[in-house]
Amino acid sequence: MKYTDLKIQTQREFSNNARTPGFGWLVRAGYLTRENELLPLGEQAIVHLQELSAKPGFLSLLSLPTIGNENEAYFPLSTGNIEVAHCESCEYTERLELAQFQKTPLPREEELPLEKVSTPDCHTIEALANFLNIPKQKTAKALMYTCVEDNKFVFVVARGDMTLSEAKLRNAVGEIKLADAESIQRSGAEAGFASPIGLKDALIVVDDLIPQSQNLVAGANEAEHHLKNTNYGRDYTAEVVTDLALAQEGDKCANCGNPLAIQSSINLAARSGFNFKNILLALAETHHDDKGLTLPVSASPFDVYVMHVPGKTMNTLEKAEEIYKALQSAGISALFDNRDERAGVKFNDADLIGCPVRVTVGERGLKEGMVELKRRAEKDNQPVPVSDIIRILQK
């Protein structure tokens, strides 16, 4: 492919909206616009990745630090749009909203009688715990929804120190929406002071930690009042008992018990296929230095960057094109910088674009039947005979 055919436009400075180093290098090298749209060079890179994806172990060929499970693969990135729970010890990985973790029940207690108490202005778990001088673990949190499919009122109970995962709730009961005031009132619940005790026409769903927790404080379904010592089984039961809690940083891994880390990530692959644009970004985040991209051989859209340095007595452009065509014929993909530009500009652009090898065709070398070969990851140039270029590159 010729440089001018791809209409590559490199940038000398990082854009103001370069939210990550990798994105900044992709923009500077002419793979992406500042608006994150693919340019012709980026499209060429995507085509190459799509072809490479047919090989077994595709992602492992790219030298990327990925995490994942049998269904999805992720690349940790601080600006990523997906939060993932990950265990460094056993490599358990799951989307945060679905991640499993080990829960710790409180010590078992003898069940005490229900006691209604006045709790003015205690509309939150924090306010309730502070007012009664108890830990949040000793409270029962109420959340109320409606099933989209059948409009059934859904009353959810979780321990007060837990956060509900709506994704887990959807897996248990189907698509949901927040309950409206009329649905709450019709069930017999009182918003802000609700409990599952005495409800009617409600699907009660509890987190699996609730049956293991005795004497929790829950709403009295009466404004400004709560019930002390509510107990699952004695005071109410549920149609569904399942894990509903959202994992937190440091929670124990369900597999090995070591702490979970919460990482922002981007998705690289799912059962539906690969996200090649995200893979390109992950490559740029992983493989760059202070001059530009340093793409591995497997991931680069071109194996070789061919350029010429204009000569005074020899037509170096013609010889460079001859070498370019020979490489193409030998099955070595090459990007031919056929511009009439200064050598320094071309060297900078070659570093930015990140092809694994640069071949420089200059008058001084050609007089001795040589060209310069420089590997992107190495500092020094290597003079090689023109006749040996293909053999050397095929190694």
Secondary structure, DSSP 8 states (H G I E B T S, - for coil): -BHHHHT----SS--TT--SHHHHHHHHTTSB-TTS-B-HHHHHHHHHHHHHTTSTTGGGGGT---EE-SS-EEEE-TT-SEEEEE-TTT--EEEGGG--EE------------EEEE-TT--SHHHHHHHHT--GGGBEEEEEEEETTT--EEEEEEETT--B-HHHHHHHH-SEEE--HHHHHHHT--TTS--STT--SEEEEEETTGGG--SEEEE-SSTTEEEEEE-BTTTB--SEEE--B---TT-EETTT--B-EEEEEEEEEETTEE-HHHHHHHHHHHSB-SSSB---TTT-S-SEEEEE---SSS-HHHHHHHHHHHHHHTT--EEEE-----HHHHHHHHHHHT-SEEEEE-HHHHTTTEEEEEETT-SS-EEEEGGGHHHHHH-
